[in-house]
Amino acid sequence: MEITATTKLKKSPPWGMREMGHVVAIIAVSLVFLNLAAIVFDLGEVIKTSSNRSLITLGLFLLQEAIFLIPLYLVLREKLGYFPAKELGLVALPWKKTLLWVFKALGLIVIFNIGLTQLLNWTGELPGFGSQESHVPLFGTNPLDIALAFLVLVVIAPVIEEIIFRGFILQTLNVKTKTWIASLGAALFFGVAHFEFQVLGVLTLIGLILNGLFLRSRSLIPSIIFHMLNNGLALTLEILISTGKIVL
């Protein structure tokens, strides 16, 4: 999925860098405060020892997604008077074309994982390419806990994050600068916004693949589906490891 000059958007979105700057600033400040609060109050340990940990975790993840979506909604409503779903990339494609884009992205992620495994075998450790912390201890392993984890991580998060990082930020940058710069900037912000710096490199590369999907297909639907599949597979693996079904 090569990102070339052909991925340059033909039409500028009905918003500009000013609106993007406002949204990004609000998101960045809000996420910093949320993560500082988590550190100060040691929310990770509080959640893990709580009898209602899945509901607390659900609330925190929904708050994070609200931090992404609400500033975008408010800024664009003020600028345009409506929420521009179509302009943000929520455009349906024929299902065969959609599946083709998704399978291409899955092939890239398989190649990336094989290459990363070989590289780590050679180097032993690489900053930004470590192990992602499991989400399972924050939710739990009973059926309701697992259902809530899938709801927020596999359904809600991919939709909102694709609207923000691809439909809004990437589109805005892509009409103002070179495509590779726009893609790298959007992918880096996607990685940093997760505040999981031990896997920043992994998240950035996934962001680049998602960027390529959107820029080539001109629709967020393939990106959303791929994001859902990627999160779903990762969460399923975490659950299997946590419940002892897979031993690494």
FENMO-V896918 format. One record per residue. N is the residue number from 0. RES is the residue in one letter. PSI is psi as a letter, one per 20 degrees, with the letter a starting at -180 (* if undefined). OMEGA is omega in whole degrees, -180 to 180 (NA if undefined). D_FIRST is the distance of its C-alpha to the first C-alpha in Angstrom with 2 decimals. Layout:
BEGIN
N&RES&PSI&OMEGA&D_FIRST, N&RES&PSI&OMEGA&D_FIRST
END
This chain:
BEGIN
0&M&m&-174&0.00, 1&E&p&177&3.76, 2&I&o&-177&6.45, 3&T&a&-179&9.24, 4&A&h&-180&12.62, 5&T&i&179&11.74, 6&T&i&178&10.58, 7&K&p&-178&14.21, 8&L&p&-177&16.20, 9&K&h&-176&18.90, 10&K&p&179&21.49, 11&S&q&176&22.72, 12&P&q&-177&23.42, 13&P&k&173&27.18, 14&W&r&-176&27.43, 15&G&a&-178&27.04, 16&M&h&180&26.89, 17&R&g&180&30.39, 18&E&g&179&29.49, 19&M&g&179&26.41, 20&G&g&179&28.71, 21&H&g&-177&31.25, 22&V&g&-178&28.93, 23&V&g&-180&27.23, 24&A&g&180&30.72, 25&I&g&180&32.19, 26&I&g&-177&29.43, 27&A&g&-180&29.63, 28&V&g&-179&33.44, 29&S&g&180&33.64, 30&L&h&178&31.30, 31&V&g&180&33.27, 32&F&g&180&36.53, 33&L&g&-178&35.31, 34&N&h&174&34.21, 35&L&g&177&37.40, 36&A&h&179&39.44, 37&A&h&179&37.77, 38&I&g&-177&38.73, 39&V&g&-177&42.23, 40&F&j&179&43.13, 41&D&l&-174&41.34, 42&L&h&179&39.76, 43&G&g&180&37.91, 44&E&h&178&41.25, 45&V&g&-179&42.90, 46&I&g&-176&40.34, 47&K&h&-179&40.46, 48&T&j&-178&44.27, 49&S&q&177&44.50, 50&S&i&179&45.52, 51&N&k&-171&43.26, 52&R&h&-178&40.19, 53&S&h&179&37.72, 54&L&h&177&39.03, 55&I&g&179&39.06, 56&T&g&177&35.49, 57&L&g&180&34.47, 58&G&g&-180&36.26, 59&L&g&178&34.63, 60&F&h&176&31.08, 61&L&h&176&31.97, 62&L&g&179&33.43, 63&Q&g&180&30.24, 64&E&h&175&28.24, 65&A&h&177&31.10, 66&I&h&176&30.76, 67&F&g&-167&27.20, 68&L&g&-173&28.09, 69&I&g&178&31.68, 70&P&g&179&31.32, 71&L&g&-178&28.47, 72&Y&g&-176&30.63, 73&L&g&-178&33.75, 74&V&g&-179&32.36, 75&L&h&175&30.64, 76&R&g&179&33.72, 77&E&h&-178&35.89, 78&K&g&-169&33.82, 79&L&h&-176&33.18, 80&G&i&178&35.71, 81&Y&r&177&33.18, 82&F&o&-170&30.03, 83&P&m&-176&27.17, 84&A&g&-178&25.13, 85&K&g&-180&23.55, 86&E&h&177&22.79, 87&L&i&176&21.15, 88&G&j&179&18.57, 89&L&m&-176&20.60, 90&V&p&-178&20.07, 91&A&q&173&20.06, 92&L&r&171&17.77, 93&P&q&-172&18.97, 94&W&h&179&18.72, 95&K&g&179&17.13, 96&K&h&179&14.20, 97&T&g&-180&14.06, 98&L&h&179&14.24, 99&L&g&178&11.52, 100&W&g&-179&8.97, 101&V&g&180&10.86, 102&F&h&176&10.96, 103&K&g&180&7.28, 104&A&h&177&7.54, 105&L&h&176&10.85, 106&G&g&178&9.85, 107&L&g&-177&7.93, 108&I&h&176&11.11, 109&V&g&178&13.34, 110&I&g&179&12.20, 111&F&g&-179&12.65, 112&N&h&178&16.00, 113&I&g&179&17.19, 114&G&g&180&16.58, 115&L&g&178&18.24, 116&T&g&179&21.11, 117&Q&g&-180&21.77, 118&L&g&180&21.72, 119&L&h&175&24.12, 120&N&h&-179&26.30, 121&W&g&-175&26.65, 122&T&h&-177&27.19, 123&G&g&-180&28.81, 124&E&q&-179&27.58, 125&L&p&-179&24.98, 126&P&p&-180&25.51, 127&G&i&-179&23.06, 128&F&k&179&21.91, 129&G&b&-179&25.02, 130&S&p&178&25.86, 131&Q&p&179&25.44, 132&E&p&-178&28.84, 133&S&q&177&29.53, 134&H&i&-174&30.11, 135&V&g&179&32.51, 136&P&h&179&35.61, 137&L&h&-180&35.20, 138&F&g&-174&35.26, 139&G&r&-174&37.19, 140&T&j&176&36.90, 141&N&r&-173&39.10, 142&P&g&180&37.62, 143&L&g&179&37.98, 144&D&g&-179&36.38, 145&I&h&179&33.36, 146&A&g&179&33.13, 147&L&h&178&33.25, 148&A&g&179&30.55, 149&F&h&-180&28.19, 150&L&g&-174&29.22, 151&V&h&-174&28.38, 152&L&h&-174&25.46, 153&V&h&-178&23.61, 154&V&g&-172&24.66, 155&I&g&-175&25.84, 156&A&g&-179&23.79, 157&P&h&-179&20.25, 158&V&g&-177&21.47, 159&I&g&-178&23.22, 160&E&h&178&20.72, 161&E&h&176&17.85, 162&I&g&-177&20.39, 163&I&g&-169&21.38, 164&F&h&179&18.37, 165&R&g&-175&15.77, 166&G&h&-176&18.19, 167&F&f&-173&20.78, 168&I&g&-178&20.01, 169&L&g&179&16.50, 170&Q&g&-178&17.71, 171&T&g&-179&20.89, 172&L&h&-173&19.55, 173&N&h&178&17.02, 174&V&i&-177&20.01, 175&K&i&-176&22.09, 176&T&r&179&20.06, 177&K&q&-174&17.16, 178&T&g&-176&13.69, 179&W&h&178&12.95, 180&I&g&179&16.42, 181&A&g&-178&16.07, 182&S&g&180&12.97, 183&L&g&180&14.81, 184&G&g&180&18.01, 185&A&h&-180&16.93, 186&A&g&178&15.34, 187&L&g&179&18.57, 188&F&h&176&20.77, 189&F&g&180&19.10, 190&G&g&-178&19.91, 191&V&h&-176&23.35, 192&A&i&178&24.35, 193&H&i&179&24.41, 194&F&k&173&27.07, 195&E&m&-168&26.04, 196&F&i&177&25.89, 197&Q&i&177&26.10, 198&V&k&-179&22.46, 199&L&g&179&21.29, 200&G&g&179&18.77, 201&V&g&-179&17.34, 202&L&h&179&17.31, 203&T&g&179&15.72, 204&L&h&174&12.73, 205&I&g&177&12.53, 206&G&h&178&12.96, 207&L&h&178&10.01, 208&I&g&178&7.75, 209&L&h&177&10.07, 210&N&g&180&9.94, 211&G&h&177&6.35, 212&L&g&-177&7.51, 213&F&g&-177&10.63, 214&L&h&-178&9.90, 215&R&h&-176&8.04, 216&S&h&-176&10.56, 217&R&k&178&13.45, 218&S&q&176&14.86, 219&L&i&-174&15.50, 220&I&g&177&16.29, 221&P&h&179&13.00, 222&S&g&-180&12.79, 223&I&g&-179&16.47, 224&I&g&178&16.37, 225&F&g&179&13.76, 226&H&g&178&15.85, 227&M&g&-180&18.95, 228&L&g&-180&17.95, 229&N&g&179&17.03, 230&N&h&-179&20.32, 231&G&g&178&22.24, 232&L&g&180&21.45, 233&A&g&-180&22.28, 234&L&h&178&25.46, 235&T&g&178&26.51, 236&L&g&178&26.31, 237&E&g&-179&28.35, 238&I&g&180&30.92, 239&L&h&177&31.30, 240&I&g&-178&31.87, 241&S&h&-179&34.27, 242&T&j&177&36.28, 243&G&j&179&36.59, 244&K&h&175&34.81, 245&I&p&178&32.48, 246&V&p&180&33.96, 247&L&*&NA&31.86
END
